[in-house]
Amino acid sequence: MMYQGGSLKVLKLECSFQNNAWGKLGSESMVVRLVKSADDSFNIDENEHYAELWMGTHPTCPSVCYYNGERKESLEHWLRLNPSAFGSEMDQHSDGQLPFLMKVLSIRNTLAIQIHPDKVSAQKLHQERPDIYKDPNHKPEMAIALTPFKAMCGFRPIKEVAKFTIRFITAEIKPFRRLIGSNNAMKLSKVSQTDDHVLHNQAMKDCFTALMNQDKHLVQNQIGILLKTIQDKVFEIRCSVQNYAWGKHGSSSAVAQLAASADKNLKIDENKPYAELWMGTHSNGPSEIYKDGQCKGKLKDWIKQNVDCLGSQVREYFNGRLPFLFKVLSVNNSLSIQAHPNKVHSEKLHKERPDIYKDPNHKPEMAIALTPFKAMCGFRPIQEVADFLTKIEPFRTAVGSKNAIKLITASKTNDMPLHREAMKYCFTGLMQQETDIVKRELKKLFMLVEQFNTEGKDASILIPDMLQKLNTEFPGDVGIFAIYFLNIITLKPGEAIFLEADYPHAYLSGDCMECMACSDNVVRAGLTPKFRDVHTLCEMLDYTGRQISRTKLKPSKVDNSQSGIEEIHFTPPIYDFAVNVIEVSSGCTKATLRPLDSASIVIVQSGEGIATNSTLSSPLGVRAGSTLFISANETVNLDIHSQGMLIFRALAGL
């Protein structure tokens, strides 16, 4: 069978994808899931936007033919050599170009308001302004929904538009009317009462043209006024679910359970990972305001127009921004060995490499266990690492014999700077070790486990269960050896750890609440398919060895006079965030969330009831997964309809 000009009629194509900023991120995008399904060697970047998959001959992203597993040539070139493939009616006019372009789209953020000209207009625009309109062809298009798909398309009936022009006519706020112009609004309202479609079209055109040509500053001002019509100081927010591959699948995930409980329209896919629930204003997962079952805009935009909601100190110190990001995590597979740079280092990394470090903010964080939660965090005391190096030869070889001797020697002194220096040499030596040596020594390590078991020796020194887990998830990865450097901690439900800047860690399994500075800034070096910045990580880390007990953050008890209610306060040594945990005992029917001089985000972990506040026009029903934004200095009263309730409340740490 010949490839060109032969009898081959069905071809496998390699299709190109576009990383437009409006696309969904990472594995939440159907585009990249299809690419990964077709090519298992493709590595998904969870921080990359995957917007469109193009299938066709368009020169922007042409498809390429595959034959016998080899990449051959462009589809356009093959079609020119095989014009009969078009069919009898097209082969004389094709010139290798398919008349259609097929795409898969995964949309996270709204696309532009747009229209496509007809054939004649397209050619005219291309001829007159080829620098802007580069394509002379028309572009009618059709979209077939793969998931619930939301779009704006076509003008509303004129009577609906007329209602918007008069909706605020009796109030002081008339933003839409002001933007289109009072005369245009009056004309549209008047002609909407007629059946004259010519007048309808002209009135609609005048109003829309006036809006599109309106002064930018006036538009922003009037949008701000419109957002302020949301008068409630307490309201429900709907939060973003992140489907990272390490998350627990389906209904085993606390994230999925809480999200589905809060939104009855959400159907849990048992084959899909549900890793994180984001509550806050971060651009990678912004929360939205919900009222009467409808989305009323992004929380970030509302805060921008109502900065007093943050509280006086928070508003001033954080320049009118909500300083924290609150999350629920459900961890099935281990996360990367990582650390978060401090504020100054974050800004430097962002300035020097904005393509990798997209966020200039620091990211200290705290995790509070919901279920038994296992993590690696912080370096072990140097004596423990020295013991591993002495007893485990593959580990000693992987870090390098000279480095190992230096650490073992340093461990016999009380010189802390020398301890940190030796730990840095060893850890850096491991992270920069040749891949072949790492894999060879890991094989020897597993053989050593087998030998211990065969001889009836205690293999616990080798930490075999963790070795097996990490090697299953990341076969042959250098990060597997990190179990001998880093503390392994298992938190009981309600216990917490604080991860300050430059503190190495990796979550391993379990469910937790997590609160952090509003940032997504991570430096990774092991146990990950993502970008590894080994040099930066090894240079920035805090190599101080700590006892495992010192990695936990102890809460303080809040003086709460309410009977049957226990409230504790986790206060890390930073200003960006703190977390209160409120537990309402069984039999208690009422509770009060006290006013704070900080905006807060509340999530109900268990229980159900009714929430009221003086600014609410009607009570809010709350249940597991319900998430509320509470403005500063607002009191929320709860009527409890269940046997107890568990609430987590994030706030600024000022």
C-alpha positions in Angstrom: 0.0 0.0 0.0 1.6 3.3 -1.1 1.3 6.3 1.2 1.0 9.0 -1.5 -1.2 8.5 -4.5 -2.0 5.0 -3.5 -5.1 3.2 -2.3 -5.0 4.5 1.3 -8.3 6.2 2.0 -8.4 6.4 5.8 -5.6 8.3 7.6 -4.7 8.9 11.2 -4.1 12.6 11.9 -2.1 14.4 14.5 -4.0 17.6 15.4 -2.8 20.8 16.9 -4.1 22.5 20.0 -4.3 26.2 20.9 -3.3 27.4 24.4 -5.6 30.5 24.4 -5.9 32.1 27.8 -9.7 31.5 27.9 -9.2 27.7 27.8 -9.7 25.4 30.7 -6.6 24.6 32.8 -4.8 21.2 32.7 -6.7 18.0 32.9 -10.1 19.8 33.5 -9.9 20.6 29.7 -11.5 18.0 27.4 -9.1 19.2 24.7 -6.0 17.9 26.6 -7.8 14.8 27.8 -8.4 13.8 24.2 -4.8 14.6 23.3 -3.6 12.5 26.2 -5.9 9.7 25.2 -4.6 9.7 21.7 -0.9 10.1 22.8 -0.2 8.5 26.2 3.3 10.0 26.2 1.9 13.5 26.2 2.5 15.2 29.6 -0.3 17.5 30.8 0.7 20.8 32.4 -1.9 21.5 35.0 -1.0 25.3 34.9 -1.4 25.5 31.1 -4.6 26.5 29.3 -5.8 24.0 26.7 -8.5 25.8 24.7 -8.9 24.3 21.2 -8.1 21.2 19.2 -8.0 22.0 15.5 -8.7 19.3 12.9 -8.2 20.3 9.3 -6.0 22.1 6.8 -6.1 25.7 8.1 -2.5 27.0 8.0 -2.7 28.3 11.6 -2.8 24.8 13.0 -2.6 22.2 10.1 -3.2 18.5 10.9 -0.5 16.1 10.0 -0.9 12.6 8.6 0.4 9.5 10.4 1.1 6.2 8.7 2.6 3.0 10.3 3.2 5.0 13.5 5.3 7.6 11.7 4.6 11.3 11.2 4.5 11.9 7.4 3.3 15.2 6.0 0.6 17.8 6.3 -3.0 16.7 5.4 -3.1 19.6 2.9 -0.1 18.2 1.0 -1.6 14.7 1.0 -4.9 16.1 -0.3 -3.1 17.9 -3.2 -1.5 14.6 -4.2 -4.8 12.8 -3.8 -7.6 15.2 -5.0 -10.0 12.3 -5.5 -10.3 12.1 -1.7 -12.5 15.2 -1.8 -15.2 13.5 -3.9 -16.2 14.2 -7.5 -17.8 17.6 -6.9 -14.9 19.2 -5.0 -11.7 17.8 -6.4 -11.4 20.4 -9.1 -11.7 23.4 -6.7 -10.0 22.2 -3.5 -6.3 23.1 -3.9 -5.6 20.8 -1.0 -7.9 22.8 1.4 -10.8 21.2 3.2 -13.9 23.5 3.1 -14.4 23.0 6.8 -12.4 23.2 10.0 -13.5 21.0 13.0 -12.6 21.8 16.6 -13.0 20.8 20.2 -13.3 23.7 22.6 -12.9 23.8 26.4 -13.9 27.2 27.7 -13.1 28.4 31.2 -13.3 32.2 30.7 -15.7 34.1 28.4 -14.6 34.7 24.7 -15.0 38.0 23.0 -18.3 39.4 21.7 -17.8 38.7 18.0 -19.4 38.1 14.6 -18.2 36.6 11.4 -18.7 38.4 8.1 -20.3 36.8 5.1 -18.1 35.8 2.1 -18.2 39.1 0.3 -17.6 41.2 3.4 -14.7 38.9 4.4 -13.0 39.3 1.1 -13.5 43.1 1.2 -12.2 43.4 4.8 -9.2 41.2 3.9 -8.4 43.4 0.8 -8.7 46.7 2.7 -7.1 45.7 6.0 -5.1 42.5 5.6 -3.0 43.2 8.7 -6.1 42.8 10.8 -8.4 40.6 8.7 -5.9 38.0 7.5 -8.4 35.5 6.2 -10.5 36.2 3.1 -13.0 33.4 3.8 -16.3 33.6 5.6 -16.8 31.7 8.8 -20.2 30.3 9.6 -20.0 27.9 12.5 -21.9 25.4 14.5 -21.4 24.3 18.1 -22.6 20.9 19.5 -22.4 20.7 23.3 -20.3 18.0 24.9 -21.1 19.2 28.4 -23.6 21.9 29.6 -22.5 24.8 27.4 -23.3 28.4 28.0 -23.1 31.1 25.3 -24.5 34.5 24.3 -25.9 34.4 20.8 -28.2 36.7 18.8 -30.1 39.7 20.1 -32.9 39.3 22.6 -36.5 40.1 21.5 -36.8 43.9 21.6 -39.4 43.8 24.4 -36.9 42.1 26.7 -34.2 44.7 26.0 -36.8 47.4 26.6 -37.4 46.0 30.1 -33.7 46.3 31.0 -33.8 50.0 30.0 -36.6 50.7 32.5 -35.8 48.2 35.2 -34.1 50.8 37.4 -36.2 53.8 36.2 -37.7 54.4 39.6 -34.4 54.0 41.4 -31.3 56.1 41.6 -29.3 53.4 39.7 -29.8 53.2 35.9 -26.5 52.0 34.6 -27.7 50.2 31.4 -29.9 53.2 30.4 -27.0 55.6 31.0 -24.6 53.6 28.9 -26.9 53.3 25.8 -28.1 56.9 26.2 -31.5 58.1 27.4 -32.7 59.1 23.9 -31.8 55.7 22.5 -33.4 54.0 25.4 -36.7 56.0 25.0 -36.7 55.3 21.2 -36.2 51.6 21.8 -38.9 51.4 24.5 -41.3 53.2 22.2 -40.8 51.1 19.0 -40.9 47.9 21.1 -44.6 48.5 21.4 -45.0 48.3 17.5 -44.7 45.4 15.1 -42.4 47.3 12.7 -39.3 45.1 12.4 -37.4 47.7 10.4 -37.8 50.2 13.3 -36.9 47.4 15.7 -33.6 46.8 13.9 -32.7 50.4 13.7 -33.5 51.1 17.4 -31.5 48.0 18.4 -28.6 49.1 16.2 -28.6 52.6 17.7 -28.6 51.3 21.3 -25.9 48.6 20.7 -23.7 51.0 18.7 -23.9 53.6 21.5 -22.9 50.9 24.1 -20.0 49.6 22.1 -18.6 53.2 21.5 -19.2 54.3 25.1 -16.3 55.8 27.1 -14.3 53.0 28.9 -14.1 54.8 32.2 -17.9 55.4 32.2 -18.5 51.8 31.5 -16.3 50.6 34.4 -18.0 53.1 36.7 -21.5 52.0 35.7 -20.6 48.3 36.1 -19.4 49.1 39.5 -22.7 50.8 40.3 -24.6 47.8 39.0 -22.5 45.4 41.1 -23.3 47.5 44.2 -27.0 46.6 43.7 -26.1 43.3 45.3 -26.8 44.8 48.7 -26.4 41.6 50.8 -23.3 41.6 53.0 -23.6 37.9 53.4 -24.2 35.6 50.5 -23.6 32.1 49.1 -20.7 31.6 46.8 -20.1 28.7 44.4 -16.6 27.5 44.2 -14.3 26.0 41.6 -13.4 22.3 41.5 -9.9 21.4 40.3 -9.7 17.9 38.7 -5.9 17.4 39.1 -4.8 13.8 38.5 -3.6 13.2 42.1 -7.1 13.7 43.5 -9.5 11.0 44.8 -11.9 9.7 42.3 -15.7 10.1 42.3 -17.7 10.0 45.5 -14.6 8.8 47.5 -13.5 12.4 47.3 -14.5 14.9 50.0 -14.2 17.6 47.4 -16.8 15.8 45.2 -19.1 15.1 48.1 -19.1 18.7 49.3 -19.4 20.2 45.8 -22.3 17.9 44.9 -24.1 18.5 48.2 -23.9 22.3 47.6 -24.9 22.1 43.9 -27.7 19.5 43.2 -27.1 19.9 39.5 -23.5 18.6 39.8 -23.4 14.9 39.0 -20.3 13.1 40.3 -18.3 11.2 37.7 -16.9 8.1 39.4 -14.0 7.9 36.9 -12.9 11.5 37.4 -10.5 12.9 40.1 -11.8 15.6 42.3 -8.7 17.1 43.9 -9.4 20.6 45.2 -12.3 23.0 46.0 -11.1 26.6 45.7 -12.9 29.3 47.8 -11.7 32.9 47.1 -10.7 35.3 44.4 -7.7 33.7 42.7 -7.9 34.0 38.9 -7.2 30.2 38.4 -10.4 29.3 40.3 -12.5 32.4 41.1 -15.6 31.9 43.3 -19.0 33.3 42.1 -21.8 34.9 44.0 -25.1 33.0 43.9 -28.4 34.4 44.8 -31.9 33.0 44.1 -30.2 30.1 42.2 -28.5 32.5 39.8 -24.9 33.6 39.3 -24.6 37.3 40.1 -20.9 37.8 39.1 -17.5 37.0 40.5 -16.7 37.5 44.2 -13.5 39.4 43.2 -15.4 42.0 41.2 -17.9 42.5 44.1 -15.1 43.0 46.6 -13.4 45.5 44.3 -16.5 47.6 44.3 -17.2 47.1 48.0 -13.8 47.2 49.6 -15.2 48.1 53.0 -16.4 44.5 53.2 -12.8 43.5 53.9 -12.5 45.3 57.2 -10.6 48.5 57.9 -7.2 46.9 58.7 -7.4 44.2 56.0 -8.4 46.8 53.3 -5.5 49.0 54.2 -2.8 46.4 54.7 -3.7 44.3 51.6 -4.6 47.1 49.2 -8.3 46.2 48.9 -7.7 42.5 48.1 -8.9 39.4 49.9 -5.5 38.1 51.2 -6.3 34.4 51.5 -7.3 31.4 49.4 -9.3 28.6 51.2 -9.4 25.1 49.9 -10.6 21.5 50.5 -8.1 18.9 49.3 -8.7 15.2 48.6 -5.4 13.4 48.0 -5.1 10.0 46.5 -1.7 10.0 44.9 1.3 11.9 46.3 1.8 15.5 45.4 5.2 16.8 44.3 8.1 17.5 46.6 7.8 21.3 46.7 8.3 24.5 48.6 6.9 28.0 48.3 9.2 31.0 48.0 9.0 34.0 50.3 7.5 37.3 49.2 10.7 38.8 47.9 11.8 35.6 46.1 8.4 35.2 44.6 8.5 38.6 43.0 12.0 38.0 41.7 11.1 34.6 40.2 8.0 36.1 38.6 10.0 39.0 37.1 12.7 36.8 35.7 10.6 33.8 34.5 6.9 34.9 34.3 6.2 32.0 31.9 7.0 29.5 34.7 6.3 31.5 37.9 3.1 33.3 36.9 2.3 34.5 40.5 4.3 37.2 42.3 2.8 36.5 45.7 4.2 34.3 48.4 2.3 31.2 49.5 2.6 30.1 53.1 -0.1 27.6 53.8 -1.7 25.6 56.6 -3.5 22.2 56.4 -6.1 20.9 58.9 -6.9 17.2 58.6 -10.5 16.1 57.9 -9.5 12.4 57.7 -6.2 10.8 58.7 -3.8 12.9 56.6 -0.3 11.9 55.7 2.4 14.2 54.5 6.2 14.7 54.3 7.1 18.1 55.8 10.4 19.6 56.8 13.8 18.0 57.2 14.3 15.3 59.9 16.8 15.9 62.7 20.2 15.4 61.2 20.9 12.4 63.5 17.9 10.5 61.9 19.2 11.2 58.4 22.7 10.1 59.4 21.3 6.9 60.7 19.6 6.2 57.4 22.8 6.9 55.5 24.8 4.6 57.8 22.3 1.7 57.5 21.0 2.0 53.9 23.7 1.6 51.3 21.6 2.5 48.2 20.6 5.8 49.9 24.2 6.5 50.7 25.2 5.9 47.1 22.4 8.0 45.7 23.4 11.1 47.7 27.1 10.5 47.1 29.6 9.0 49.5 31.5 12.3 50.2 28.2 14.1 50.9 27.1 11.2 53.2 30.4 11.3 55.2 30.1 15.0 55.6 26.6 14.7 57.0 27.4 11.8 59.3 30.4 13.7 60.7 28.4 16.9 61.2 25.6 15.0 63.0 28.0 14.3 65.9 28.4 18.0 66.6 26.1 20.7 67.9 27.0 23.1 65.1 23.6 24.0 63.6 25.1 26.0 60.6 27.3 22.9 59.8 24.2 20.7 60.1 22.3 22.8 57.6 25.2 22.9 55.2 25.7 19.2 55.3 22.0 18.6 54.8 22.0 20.9 51.8 25.0 19.1 50.2 23.3 15.7 50.6 19.8 16.7 49.4 21.2 18.7 46.5 23.5 15.7 45.6 20.5 13.5 45.6 18.2 15.8 43.5 21.0 16.3 40.9 22.0 12.7 40.8 22.1 10.9 37.4 18.9 9.2 36.5 20.5 5.9 35.8 22.2 5.8 39.2 18.9 6.7 40.9 17.0 3.9 39.2 19.9 1.4 39.9 20.0 2.3 43.6 16.2 2.1 43.9 16.3 -1.4 42.5 18.9 -2.3 45.1 16.7 -0.7 47.8 13.7 -2.9 46.9 16.0 -6.0 46.8 17.1 -5.0 50.3 13.5 -4.9 51.4 13.0 -8.4 50.0 16.2 -9.6 51.7 15.0 -8.3 55.1 11.6 -10.0 54.7 13.2 -13.3 53.5 15.6 -13.3 56.5 12.8 -12.3 58.9 14.5 -9.0 59.8 12.6 -5.9 60.8 12.4 -3.9 57.5 10.8 -0.8 59.1 14.0 1.1 58.9 13.5 1.1 55.1 9.9 2.5 55.4 8.8 -0.2 52.9 5.1 0.9 52.7 6.0 4.4 51.6 8.6 3.1 49.2 6.0 0.9 47.5 3.4 3.7 47.3 5.7 6.3 45.8 7.3 3.8 43.4 3.9 2.7 42.2 2.9 6.3 41.6 6.3 7.6 40.3 8.4 4.6 39.2 12.1 5.2 39.5 11.7 8.9 40.6 14.5 10.5 42.6 11.9 11.9 45.0 11.3 8.4 46.5 14.6 8.8 48.4 13.2 11.9 50.0 11.5 9.8 52.6 14.8 9.5 54.4 15.3 13.2 54.4 11.9 14.5 55.3 9.6 13.9 58.3 6.6 11.7 57.5 3.6 12.8 59.6 0.1 11.5 59.9 -2.3 14.1 61.2 -5.5 13.0 63.1 -8.7 14.8 62.1 -8.5 18.3 63.6 -4.7 18.4 63.7 -2.8 21.0 61.6 0.6 21.8 60.1 1.9 25.2 59.0 4.1 25.3 56.0 6.1 28.5 55.9 8.2 29.8 53.1 11.1 27.6 51.9 9.7 24.6 53.9 9.9 21.4 51.9 6.8 19.2 51.8 4.7 16.8 49.9 1.1 15.7 50.7 0.7 11.9 50.5 -2.9 10.9 51.2 -6.1 12.0 52.9 -8.5 14.9 53.0 -7.8 18.3 54.5 -8.8 21.9 54.7 -6.1 24.1 53.4 -5.7 27.9 53.8 -2.9 30.0 52.2 -2.0 33.4 51.0 -3.8 34.1 47.7 -1.2 32.6 45.4 -0.5 29.5 43.3 3.3 29.8 43.5 5.2 26.5 43.6 8.8 25.3 43.1 9.0 21.6 42.4 11.8 19.0 42.2 10.5 15.5 42.5 7.5 13.2 42.4 5.9 15.1 39.6 5.4 15.1 35.8 5.4 18.9 35.9 8.4 21.3 35.4 11.2 20.7 37.9 13.3 23.6 39.0 15.9 21.6 41.0 18.5 24.3 41.3 16.0 26.9 42.6 14.4 24.5 45.1 17.7 23.3 46.5 19.1 26.8 46.9 16.0 28.2 48.6 15.1 25.4 51.1 15.3 25.8 54.9 17.6 22.8 55.8 17.0 23.0 59.6 16.2 19.6 61.0 13.1 19.4 63.3 11.5 16.8 65.5 8.2 15.6 64.0 6.2 17.0 66.9 7.5 20.5 66.1 5.9 20.5 62.6 2.3 20.6 64.1 0.5 23.9 64.6 -1.4 24.1 67.9 -4.7 25.9 68.1 -6.0 28.2 70.8 -9.5 28.0 72.3 -11.8 30.9 71.5 -13.8 32.3 74.5 -17.3 31.4 73.3 -20.1 31.9 75.7 -22.6 29.9 73.6 -23.6 26.7 75.3 -22.9 23.5 73.2 -20.5 25.2 70.9 -16.7 24.8 70.8 -14.6 27.2 68.7 -10.8 26.9 68.2 -8.5 29.3 66.4 -5.5 28.3 64.2 -3.2 31.3 64.0 0.0 30.9 62.0 2.7 33.6 62.3 1.7 35.5 59.2 -0.9 38.2 58.5 -2.5 36.6 55.4 -4.8 34.1 57.0 -6.1 32.2 60.0 -8.8 29.6 60.4 -11.5 29.1 63.1 -13.1 25.7 63.5 -16.6 25.8 65.0 -18.2 22.6 66.3 -21.9 22.6 67.3 -22.7 19.7 69.5 -25.7 17.4 69.0 -28.8 18.8 70.5 -27.8 22.4 70.1 -30.4 24.2 67.8 -28.9 27.7 67.6 -25.4 29.1 67.0 -24.0 32.5 66.1 -21.0 33.3 63.9 -19.7 36.3 65.7 -18.7 39.5 63.8 -15.0 39.9 62.9 -13.0 42.9 61.7 -12.1 40.8 58.6 -14.0 39.4 55.7 -14.3 35.6 56.1 -15.3 32.6 54.0 -17.3 29.8 55.8 -17.8 26.3 54.6 -20.2 23.8 56.3 -18.5 20.4 56.5 -21.4 18.6 58.1 -24.9 19.4 59.2 -27.7 21.6 57.9 -29.8 24.5 58.9 -30.8 28.1 58.1 -28.5 31.2 58.1 -29.9 34.7 58.7 -28.3 38.1 58.7 -29.7 41.7 59.0 -28.7 42.5 55.3 -30.4 39.3 53.9 -33.8 39.7 52.3 -34.5 36.0 53.0 -32.8 33.2 55.0 -30.2 31.0 53.4 -30.5 27.3 53.6 -27.1 25.7 54.4 -25.9 22.1 54.3 -22.7 20.2 53.9 -20.7 22.0 51.1 -22.5 25.3 51.5 -20.0 28.2 51.3 -20.7 31.7 52.5 -18.9 35.0 52.1 -19.3 37.1 55.3 -18.4 40.8 55.1 -16.4 42.3 58.0 -18.4 43.1 61.2 -21.5 41.1 60.2 -23.2 38.6 62.5 -24.7 35.4 61.1 -27.3 33.5 63.1 -27.8 29.8 62.5 -30.8 27.6 63.2 -29.5 24.1 63.3 -31.7 21.4 61.9 -29.3 18.5 62.3 -27.6 16.6 65.1 -24.6 18.9 65.3 -22.7 21.0 62.7 -19.0 21.4 61.8 -17.9 24.7 60.3 -14.5 26.0 59.0 -14.1 29.8 58.8 -11.1 31.4 57.0 -10.2 35.0 57.8 -7.2 37.4 57.6 -4.6 36.9 60.3 -4.2 40.6 61.2 
